[in-house]
Amino acid sequence: MVIINGEEQNAAGLTVAEVLARGDYNAARVAVEKNGLLVPKREFGGAVVSDGDVLEIVAFFGGG
């Protein structure tokens, strides 16, 4: 199991990009932290999520 934004999910073996797509996130408008370390956007497609990992996904919204 993987913890994503505080919830257990079966996402082990997926890349960060796949996790974002599955969660309907816009990869261009999020920041992802994996086990306390920021994942650079250029690495989303190659960063594999493993059992026991903790992801925090923060979406950015515009406004004013």
C-alpha positions in Angstrom: 0.0 0.0 0.0 1.0 3.6 -0.7 -0.2 6.6 1.3 -1.3 9.4 -1.0 -2.4 12.6 0.7 -3.1 10.7 3.9 -5.1 7.8 2.3 -4.0 4.3 1.7 -4.1 3.4 -2.0 -3.0 0.4 -4.1 -0.5 2.4 -6.3 2.8 0.4 -5.8 4.5 -0.1 -9.2 3.0 2.9 -10.8 5.0 6.0 -11.8 4.2 9.4 -10.3 2.7 10.4 -13.7 0.4 7.4 -13.6 -0.7 8.2 -10.0 -1.5 11.8 -11.1 -3.4 10.6 -14.2 -5.4 8.1 -12.1 -6.3 10.9 -9.6 -7.2 13.3 -12.5 -4.5 15.8 -11.5 -3.1 18.2 -14.0 0.7 17.3 -13.8 1.6 20.8 -14.9 -0.2 22.4 -11.9 1.0 20.2 -9.0 3.9 19.6 -6.7 4.7 16.1 -5.6 6.6 15.1 -2.5 7.7 11.4 -2.2 8.9 10.3 1.2 9.6 13.9 2.2 11.5 14.8 -1.0 10.3 16.9 -3.8 10.0 15.0 -7.1 11.0 17.2 -10.1 8.3 17.4 -12.8 10.8 16.1 -15.4 11.0 12.9 -13.3 7.3 12.2 -12.9 7.4 9.6 -15.8 10.3 7.7 -14.3 9.7 7.9 -10.6 8.2 4.6 -9.5 6.1 4.4 -6.4 7.0 1.5 -4.1 5.0 -0.3 -1.4 5.2 1.8 1.8 5.9 5.1 0.0 4.2 8.3 1.2 3.1 10.8 -1.5 1.8 14.3 -0.9 0.3 16.0 -3.9 -0.4 19.7 -3.8 -2.4 21.3 -6.6 -2.0 25.0 -7.4 -5.0 27.1 -8.2 -5.0 30.6 -9.7 -7.2 33.3 -8.5 -7.3 36.8 -7.5 
